[in-house]
């Protein structure tokens, strides 16, 4: 009898436990969960700092586990919670309406065992009849950031998400975007096999209309690494056009996104508000490539891979990578072009024509009386990212000019310091090498440029002129300038440094100077020689630049008929000329070229003419002789009886090159 007593006690305890469990099960199965809604609403509202409400029916249904689970876990029942008419309030300041989000129905299936380890494993989450109205203000505050309750010891894991019909609105005050999407299910047709939801886009971007639409999958399996979530969408945001198509693959793994991305718009700079990636001003563009997103921790790194496209009339291809590192994001990559047009680079380098700006809908700042570009570099955005990009171009087409070839550029932006080291290209059988630095860390840019041109063939500089094809002469030049300013015009207006050029052998005519675009030189030439072609033995020009004024240290032109010396200065700030041109004739000529000329006026409206003093003396002498002797004697003052020796061109060119090289414009070696 004594031995059976413990068994009776144990049996009694077991029966009691079973009764309690049965009572709990009966309670759970029969409990009206709607009675718990006030408590749930209060606890959630207090936790997130916003009003939360389940206004509709709240039910809990127990189901058998997933058959795909191994072992005994598949037999563990799990609750399937359904709630209708669920709302989360917006903060009081929003202008998108009182509700941040609402759903006609939400169904949540929870795995109970992980709750013992403070893990909420949601095996299925189904949301239907969704309405979302989110807003971000210009200061970065938004409606989806809730009350901070400190770090949580609980983890949430959503394994499967199913979406239904809905309406979404996103208002971004910072970029002036008001985007609306209306989603509905795809129940039939070919798209129903691949996609489950279609949507239409509307709204506005910077006061321009937004239109578009697309399709996505209905079910997102978040735990299956082999599952693909299809995405296809297109949108017109003002003048920007965006189209994507591809798969969201294993969003928890590093390779989470692989899409075909097409972009088009009036200027690449317009993408900055949308993407945060600082790109230069360009003509209208269109590109297509692969957008690959890789997640590392909480950071997404992006690669636009093997894209091809056009910028204006230029082709462009390559790969760009964007990494949102600290303190500034980094853009790296390599770009190539088979044919690039100089006019397409105008917006980038601040030398865009007014007609090009009008095409892109940009303000026209270049006045008719200004020759140097006045467009400002926008340094306020230079700290938006760093960049390290290489560019290789086969050919650069220049309107009415000979093309450039074999362009090589290494473009770097580091903490608001922009460098092109080097910027090299071939031209007319020679090479032009340069290093450019623009320091935008201060309010006004510090600019420094070093450039060297070597062995440019004269006959290749003017390939359409048959008279030049026998010429064996070459052109070389150097420039070393440093200045301050936020445009090309102001940089040159404050610049100091040196400019120099030499020409060895060749021939010159009015038509050649017109072809070269040398308006001032052309006017001087016509005054001296008329329309005929003149044999050029050599030319050496050397200017010292101080505070925007270029003084001619040496400027000598030796031709078959005359030696011409030029003195004076060019004011880069005022864009004015103050030059004296003094020719000395070789041999006896009926019409003297010894009368000096002046070059005054502005770059856009030069004034070339004979010096009044010497010309008046000659004219007066002619009148006096005519009145005393006879008309033939009146021609004598206009006859040039003197003879000046030719310049030693070899020594002149050597001295010109030595002066510059001894200073600070040494040729830049190509890497």
Helices and strands as residue ranges (DSSP letters): H 2-30, G 33-36, H 37-48, E 52-54, E 58-63, G 71-75, E 78-89, E 99-111, G 113-117, E 119-136, E 155-158, E 160-163, E 166-172, E 177-185, H 191-194, E 197-205, E 208-216, E 219-221, E 228-237, E 240-249, E 255-265, G 268-271, H 272-275, E 285-296, E 299-311, E 314-323, E 329-337, E 340-341, H 342-349, H 354-360, G 379-384, E 385-398, E 401-414, E 417-427, E 430-439, E 446-457, H 458-461, G 466-468, E 474-484, H 488-493, E 496-508, H 510-516, H 519-529, E 534-546, E 549-559, E 562-571, E 576-585, E 597-601, E 606-610, H 612-628, G 631-638, H 649-662
